[in-house]
Amino acid sequence: MPKMKTHRAAAKRYKVTASGKILRRSAGTKHLLQHKSVSRKRRLAGMHEVASVNLDLVSKELPYMKYSR
């Protein structure tokens, strides 16, 4: 059988922790920031865990999760 290929866009967007959790960045942090409150921008900053609903879809794109950055 041929090797499975990692979805390169997914590998760039997600980070896998040592315990196997998949982290993502928040949406809405790139532009149009002038009307968003400071507390809202602070809440959106940083990495968040991928929801359990989407975990199967994301894991399918990262067959070799150990190597994704």
C-alpha positions as CSV (number, residue, x, y, z in Angstrom):
1,M,0.0,0.0,0.0
2,P,1.2,3.5,-0.7
3,K,1.8,5.9,2.2
4,M,-0.9,8.4,3.1
5,K,-0.2,12.0,2.3
6,T,-0.6,14.7,4.9
7,H,-2.8,17.6,3.9
8,R,-0.2,20.4,3.8
9,A,-2.6,23.2,4.5
10,A,-3.8,21.4,7.6
11,A,-0.3,20.7,8.7
12,K,0.4,24.5,8.6
13,R,-2.7,25.4,10.5
14,Y,-2.8,23.0,13.3
15,K,-0.3,22.1,16.1
16,V,-0.2,18.8,17.9
17,T,0.8,18.8,21.6
18,A,2.9,16.1,23.2
19,S,-0.3,14.6,24.7
20,G,-2.0,14.4,21.3
21,K,-4.3,17.4,21.5
22,I,-4.8,19.4,18.3
23,L,-4.5,23.2,18.7
24,R,-5.8,25.9,16.3
25,R,-5.8,29.6,16.0
26,S,-8.9,31.7,16.5
27,A,-10.8,33.2,13.6
28,G,-11.3,36.9,13.4
29,T,-7.8,38.1,14.5
30,K,-6.2,39.2,11.2
31,H,-8.0,42.4,10.1
32,L,-10.9,44.7,11.0
33,L,-9.6,44.9,14.5
34,Q,-10.4,48.6,15.1
35,H,-14.0,48.1,16.1
36,K,-13.3,45.0,18.3
37,S,-12.9,45.5,22.0
38,V,-9.6,44.9,23.7
39,S,-11.1,42.2,25.8
40,R,-12.5,40.4,22.7
41,K,-9.1,40.6,21.0
42,R,-7.4,39.3,24.1
43,R,-9.9,36.4,24.2
44,L,-9.2,35.5,20.6
45,A,-5.4,35.5,21.0
46,G,-3.5,32.4,21.6
47,M,-4.1,28.8,20.6
48,H,-7.3,26.9,21.4
49,E,-8.2,23.2,21.3
50,V,-10.1,21.8,18.3
51,A,-13.7,21.0,19.1
52,S,-14.5,17.3,19.5
53,V,-17.0,17.6,16.7
54,N,-14.3,18.5,14.2
55,L,-11.6,16.2,15.7
56,D,-12.2,13.3,13.3
57,L,-12.1,15.6,10.2
58,V,-8.8,17.2,11.3
59,S,-7.2,13.9,12.3
60,K,-8.0,12.5,8.9
61,E,-6.0,15.3,7.3
62,L,-3.1,14.6,9.6
63,P,-2.4,10.9,9.4
64,Y,1.1,11.3,10.9
65,M,0.2,13.8,13.6
66,K,3.6,13.4,15.3
67,Y,5.3,15.3,12.4
68,S,2.8,18.2,11.9
69,R,3.9,21.6,13.0
